[in-house]
């Protein structure tokens, strides 16, 4: 059976981390609290996990391990930090990694010096700079700084200023006396001499605050895990997990065994949240009479109860492929007329692609209700609706819906669509968006691939096999990573399972 949050405290830490790697546990504050509570056990488990041979996993825990080490501020993190340094391949050392070394201080000197002796000449100045930030006075560091001053006045002066030892003033002055190449170089040397005459404040490590960087709750990575693992959650005690597990089969071509289990949830689960999620997923099989009859029966059972409304709306979305039937159409218009149901109604409309509903998206693009606005944006791309594409341009600057707006704009804007023309369209979108992050570039690329496929071409950015496990029209490229909140690395998928990064999906909520 799955490990649930109330079992974290009694579960071995290594098991928790291994389960998180497989996407079976969401990386949230509940998990982090359990890891932080058992410091030494967590440090032991991290070492075993990071030293283990490469294996199949859904989630790369490198960023999470880094955060845990930052929180613990333990010298036991040094092999991990050194490996991050070694792998950077000539890039600048990230500020967070420099801060991590600085927080550890003196114990970091030896391993950095050992790495310095092994790397190329091009990489050594960055390591001298790092050594200068540690706040540790060591004759070997001073000698390296003096060598750097002689070889590169500018870089050496920066290192000397950070190191803060007045003994370096002679070397800096010698560089000044030898002549400088530019006014900028002279300025940094002169400022360095002044700073070396002033007392240097010792480094005071600040609390890292790992908990605040992650969501309070996140669910397992249901959309990425094998179906047999998803099915295990159908009987777990957490209703949110059962609902997310059921929802993960939406838009999937699943076998009869899963259909039968979804039918069981839709009719027998005690929670309307779960029944609604199962009904929505059953929409893939509405061509089958028992499934269709169940969805229609639920749709005909109206209730003013908010809880039961979730079940009703699940059936409505599940029937998106049957809007030609009068009872479904009538129920859809009824849902649209209610503010608390409008977002679900719009989602049903764009999933149906029924031309009768094209007129409902424009009026809702500026809705104050986030969910309504989001579904309206997705509708513009799903149909697509080129006449509304220009209205998405201001929304490219709205952080709440920027990702959805980018995806739909790429699908809907009027532009020639051929393998040769999509690169020009990509550049145009990049300009209108004011630049794209790596994650946003992936989002636009997948949208343009879908646009090409719509016109009968093969995708050019990602081969078909790389994104054939799509779910909703809003889905960005599936990337297998972590369940983190506002602070997320490139390899961190949103726990909701739509395949997007958390900060661009539920984290934007």
N, C-alpha and C positions, 0 to 999 in steps of 0.2 A: 504493500500500500504506500501511497505517497507520504512524504514527511510534511506535516502541516506546521504552521507557525507555533502552535501551542506545544509542539514537540521539540522545538529547537534547543531549548535549555537542557534537554536530556539526551540529545543526539551528539555523538562524537563530532568534533569540529571538522576533521578531515572528511567525514561522510557528508556533512553539510556543504563543504566546498565542492566536493565531487558531484553532488546532486545539482548544485548551482551551475557547474560547468556543463551539465547535460540539459540545462534549461528546466529542470524539474522543480527548482525552487527560485522564486523571484528574489533578486538582490535588492532588498529594501531595508528600512530601518529596523524592522523586527529581526531580520537575519543579522544585521550589523551589530545590534545590541547584544545578541548572543555571542558573536565573535569577540567583541570588545570585553565582554564580561570575563572571558577565559583567555587572558592575554598570552600566557606561555603556551597553552595548548594550541592557540591560533598560530603563534609563531612557528611552532613545531610543524603544524599541518601545512602552513604556507611553504616551508622548506621542502617538505615531501612532495607537495603538489607541483611546485615549480621545477623540481629536479627529476620528476617522473618523465619517462620517455614520451614522445609525442604520441597522441592518441586521438581518436575521433571525439569531438566535443562540439557542442552547440555554442558555447560561450567562452570567449577568451577573457580570462580573469586578470590579465596583466594590469589593467587600470585599477581594478578593485584591490589587487594585491598592493599596488603602489599606495593607494589611499590608506589601507590598513597599516602599512609600514610607516607612513607619515604620521598617522594617529599615534602609533606606539613609540615612535622616535627611538627605535632600538638599533644598536650597531649590528644586530643580526640581519638587518636589511641590506647591509653593504654589498654582499655578493650579487643581490638582485639589482641594486642601483648601478654597480659596476657593469653588469651585463647590459643594462639599458644604455650606459655610456658607450660600450663597445659596439652596440648595434646601430648607433646613430649615423654611422657612415658619412662623416664629414659635415653633417648639419650642425648648426649652433646648438649648444646645450640648452634645453628648455629651462625656463626660469624655475618651474616647479621642481625639476630635478636638482638644480643648483641649491635651492632652498632646502631640499631634503638632505643633501650632504652637509649643508651649513648647520642644520639642526643637530646633526650627530657630532660634528666638530672633530676633535683630535683623533678618534678611532678611524676616521676616513682618510687620514694622510697616507698611511702605508699602502692601502689598496690603490689609491689614485696614483701614487708614485710608481707602483708596479705597472699599472696600465700605461703610464706616460713612457716608460722604458720600452714598451712593446708596440706602440702605435706609430704611424707615419709622422714625418716632420710636419706635415700640414695640420695634423690633428693636435699636436703638442701645445700650441699656444692656448687653445681653449682649456686644456687641462691645467695649465699654469694659472690661467684666469680663475678656474674653479678652486684651485689650491689657495689662491690669494683671498678668497671669500670666507675661508673656514674659520678665521679668527685664531689660528694656531701659529705661533712663531716657531719656526724650525729652520735650521741652517740650510737644509736642502731646498726648501721652498725659496728662501731668500736668494740662494745661488741661481735657481731657475729664473727668478724674476730679474736678476741682474743680467743674465744672458739674454732675456727677452728685451730688456731695455736697450742693450747694445745692438740687437738684430732689428728691432722694430720699436723706435722711440714712442710712437703713439700707443701701441698695445702694451709696451712695458710700463709706461706711465700710468695707464689704467690699472694694471695689476699692482703696481707699487702703491697707488692711492688706496686701493682696497685693502692691501696687506697692512698698511699703516705703521710700518716700522721706520722710525727716523734714520736708522742705519742705512736706508736706501737713498737718502738725500744725495749722497756723494755720486752715486751712479746716475741719478736723474740729472744732477748738475753737469756731470761730464757729458751727457747726451746734449744738453743745451749748449755747452761750450763748443762741442764738436760741430755745431751748425744744424739747422733744421731745414726741412724741405718745404714747409708751408706755415702760414700763420696759425692754422688750426693745430698743427703739431706743436708749435711753440706754446700756444695757449694751454694745451693739456699738460705739457711738461711744467710750466710755471704754476699751474693750479695744483699739480701733484706736490711740488715742493712746499707750497703753502699748507696743504693738507697734512703733510708729514710733520709739520711743526705743531699741529693741534692734537690734543688728546683724542683717542678713538674710543667710542663707546663700545662696550662688549656686546656681542650678539645675544639678544634675548629671544629664544624661540617662542613663537606664538601658538596658541591652541589651534589645531588644524581644523576641527569641526567637521569631521567626516559625516556624521549623521545628517547634518543640515544639507548635505549635497545630494542626498538620495531621497526617493519618494517614501512616504510613510508606508505605503503598501504597493506591492506589484505582484503580478501573478506569474506562474511559470510560462515558458515560451511554447505555448500550445501549438501555434502554427508551424513551428520548426521541428518539433519532436515527432517521432514515429507514432502512427495512429494507435498502436497497441499501448503506448505509454499514455496517450491522451485518454483512452478509454478507462484507464485505472482511476482517473479523477472523477468519472461519472458517479462513483459511489463514495467519494470522500465527504467529510463533514463540513467543508466550507462551501457555502452556496455560491460565492463569487467564483470559486475555482470550477465548480460544476458548470456554471453558466458560461465562463470563458472557454472551457473545454468543448462544450457543445457548439458555441459560436465559431470555433476554429474550423468547423467543417463547412461553413458557409462558402458557397461558390466552389466547392470541391466535388470531384466526381468520385464519391465514396461508394464502397460495396454495400450489399444488402445487409450484412451483419451490422454495420454502423447505422444504417437506416433503421433497423429494428431497435437498436439501443437508443437512438434519438427518439423514436416513437415512444419507447418506455419512459424516457425522461419527460417528454411532452405531455404524457397522460398521467404519470405517476409520481413525479417529483413533488414534494410538499411546498416548494417555493415557486411563486409565480415568475420570479426573475429567471429561474432555470427553465421553467416550462416555455417561457417566451423565447429564450435563446434557442432552445431545441426546435421550436416551431419555425423560427427564422431559418435555421440550417436545413430543415426539411423542405424548404422552398426549392431545393435542387431536384426534388423528386415529385413535384406536383403533377407530373404526367401520370403518376400512379394513383389509382382511385382511392385506396385507403388513406394515403397521405393527403390528397386533395380534400377528401371528405372531412378529415380531422381539422385541417386549416379553416375550411369554410364553416364548420360547426363552431369553432372557437370565435371566428369573426362575427357570427350571428349572435353570440352570447355577449351582450353589451353589459358593462358595469361602470358605475361612476367611481368605484374604488381605484385609488392610484395604483395599488399593488396589482390588481387584476388587469388594469389598463396595460401594464407591461406585457402581459400574456396576449392581450388583444392586438397590440401593436406588433408583437412578434409574428403573429399569424398574418397580419396585414402585409408586412415586409416579405414574408415567405410567399405570399400570393402575388408578388410583383409581376410574375410572368402570366398572370391570369386577369389583368385589368380589363380585358375585353368582356368579361362577365359582368353584367349589370350590378350584382350585389357587391362585387369587389370594387368596382368603380364608385358606387355610391358610398361605400364605407371609406374609401380613400378621400373623397371630397369632404366627408364628415370630419375625418381626422384633420384635414388641412384647415378646416374652419375653426379648429380648437387650438389655441396658442400652445397648450401643453402637449399637443400631438403633432404640431406642424412639422417639426424636424423629421419625425418618422415618416410623415406623409411625403415630404419632399424626397426622402431617401427611396421610398417605394416608387415614386414617380420616375426618378432618374434610373433606377434599376429596371423599370419596365420599358423605358425608351418609347413609351406610347406617345405619339406626336400630339395628342390632345393636351398633354401636360407641359408643353414647352413654355407656355405663357406664365407659368407660376414661379419661375426661377428669378427673373429680373427683379420683380418687386421685393425679393427677400435678400438680395445681395448686400444690402446695408442694414439688415436687421440687427437690433441690439442684442438679440438672443444669439449667443455664440453657436449653438448647435444648428439653429435655423440657417444662420449665415454660412456655416460650413457646408451644410447639405446643398444650399443653393449654388455655392461655388462649384461643388462637385458635379452638379447637374449641368453646368455650362460646358464642362469638359466631356461628360459622359455622352451627351447626345451626338455631336457637339453643337453649340450655339454660337456661331461666329459673330452674330450681331451683338452679343453681350460680352465678347472677349475684351473689348476696350474698357469695360467697366471693371475688369479684374485688375487693371494696371495700378490704380491707387491701393488695392488690397495687397499688392506685392510688398508694400511697406508696413503692412499690419502683421506684427509678429505672431498674433494669435492664429492667423489663417494663411500666412505667407506660403507655406509649403503646398497647401491645397490650391492656392491661387496660381502658383507656378505650374503645377501639374495640369490644371485645367486650362490655363492660358496656352500652354504648349500644345494641348490637344485641339483647342478651339480657334485660335487666331488664324485669320485668313493669310495663307502663304502657300506657295507651291510646295508639294510634298513628294520629293524624289530622294534617292540615296545621295545625290549630289547637292541638293538644296537644303537638307536639314542642318548642315553645319552653319549655313548662313542664318537660318532660323535660330539655332542655338546661340549664336553670337548676338542676335537681336534681343533675345530674351535676357541674356546676361547683362546687356546694356540697360534695358528697361528696369531690371531688378536692382541696378546699382551694384552689380557684382554678385557672384554666387559662391557659396561655400562648397567644399567637396561633397557634402551630403546633398546639397541642392543641385549640384551638377548631375548627380546620380538620378535625382528625381526627374529633372528635365530630360535626361537621356532616355529614361524608361518611357516617358510620355511620348517622346519623338519616335522611339521604336514602335510604340503602339500605333502612333499615327501612320507610320510607314506600312505596318501590317494592315491597317484599315484600307490602305490604297493598293494592297496586293503585293507589296514589296517585302523582302526579308529585312529583319532588324539589322541595324548597322552598329549600334553601340554595345549591345549585349546579345549573344547568341540566344536562340529561343530557349534552349535548355537552362539558361541562367535565370530566366524569370517566367517559367511556365507554371509556377505554383502561386498564382495571383489570387487575390481575394476580392476586395472591393475596388471600384474604379479609382478610389483615392489612393490606393496602395503605392508607395514608392518601392524601389527595388529591395527585395528581401535581403537583408544583411544579417548575418548571424553574429551577435555580440552580447551586450549586458542590459539589465533593467535598471537604469539609473535615471535620476531626475534631471534638473536643470543642468547639471554638470555631467556631460556624457561624452565618451570618446567615440571615435568613428566605428568601433566594433561593439556598439551597445544598442540592441534592438529594443523597441518599446515593448513593455510587457503586455500591451493589449493585443499583440500578435498581428498587426497590420503590415509588419515588415519595415516600418519606418524607425528612425532614431527617436528615442524617447523625447528629447528636447524639442523635436519638431512634430510631435504627435500629442500624446496625453500630457506630456510635460509642459506644453504650451497652454494647457487649460487653466 
